[in-house]
């Protein structure tokens, strides 16, 4: 089982944005919609800030 460390949890415009770090996949994000859908991809980001910016872009598209 891969360990993950949550870096950021933010609620914005009804969406929950989570940025996390895994030992094998580096920085990633997931978004939970107001309806409960989970969005994201297995793309790797070099920093938490880069993952956070990408997640904000997804929220802009999803809303």
C-alpha positions as CSV (number, residue, x, y, z in Angstrom):
1,X,0.0,0.0,0.0
2,X,1.3,3.4,-1.0
3,X,1.5,6.1,1.7
4,X,0.1,9.5,0.9
5,X,0.5,12.8,2.8
6,X,-2.2,15.4,2.4
7,X,-0.7,18.9,1.9
8,X,-3.8,21.0,1.2
9,X,-7.5,20.7,1.5
10,X,-9.5,23.7,0.3
11,X,-13.2,24.3,-0.4
12,X,-13.7,26.7,-3.3
13,X,-16.9,27.4,-5.2
14,X,-18.5,24.2,-3.7
15,X,-15.6,22.0,-4.8
16,X,-13.1,20.3,-2.4
17,X,-9.6,20.5,-3.7
18,X,-7.0,18.1,-2.3
19,X,-3.2,18.3,-3.0
20,X,-1.2,15.3,-1.8
21,X,2.2,13.7,-2.0
22,X,2.9,10.0,-2.6
23,X,6.2,8.3,-2.4
24,X,5.8,6.7,-5.8
25,X,3.9,9.4,-7.7
26,X,5.2,12.7,-6.3
27,X,2.6,15.6,-6.1
28,X,-1.0,15.1,-7.4
29,X,-4.4,16.5,-6.8
30,X,-8.0,15.4,-6.7
31,X,-11.2,17.4,-6.8
32,X,-14.5,16.4,-5.3
33,X,-17.5,18.1,-6.9
34,X,-20.6,19.4,-5.0
35,X,-22.4,16.3,-6.3
36,X,-19.7,13.9,-5.0
37,X,-17.8,13.2,-8.2
38,X,-14.1,12.7,-7.9
39,X,-11.9,14.2,-10.6
40,X,-8.1,14.2,-11.3
41,X,-5.5,12.3,-13.2
42,X,-2.3,10.5,-12.4
43,X,-0.2,13.3,-13.8
44,X,2.9,14.0,-11.7
45,X,3.8,17.6,-10.5
46,X,7.2,18.6,-9.2
47,X,5.8,20.9,-6.5
48,X,2.7,21.2,-4.3
49,X,2.1,24.7,-5.9
50,X,2.2,23.3,-9.4
51,X,-0.4,20.6,-8.4
52,X,-2.5,23.3,-6.7
53,X,-2.5,25.6,-9.8
54,X,-3.5,22.6,-12.0
55,X,-6.4,21.8,-9.7
56,X,-7.6,25.4,-9.8
57,X,-7.6,25.2,-13.6
58,X,-9.7,22.0,-13.4
59,X,-12.2,23.7,-11.1
60,X,-12.6,26.6,-13.5
61,X,-13.5,24.0,-16.3
62,X,-15.8,21.9,-14.1
63,X,-18.0,24.7,-12.8
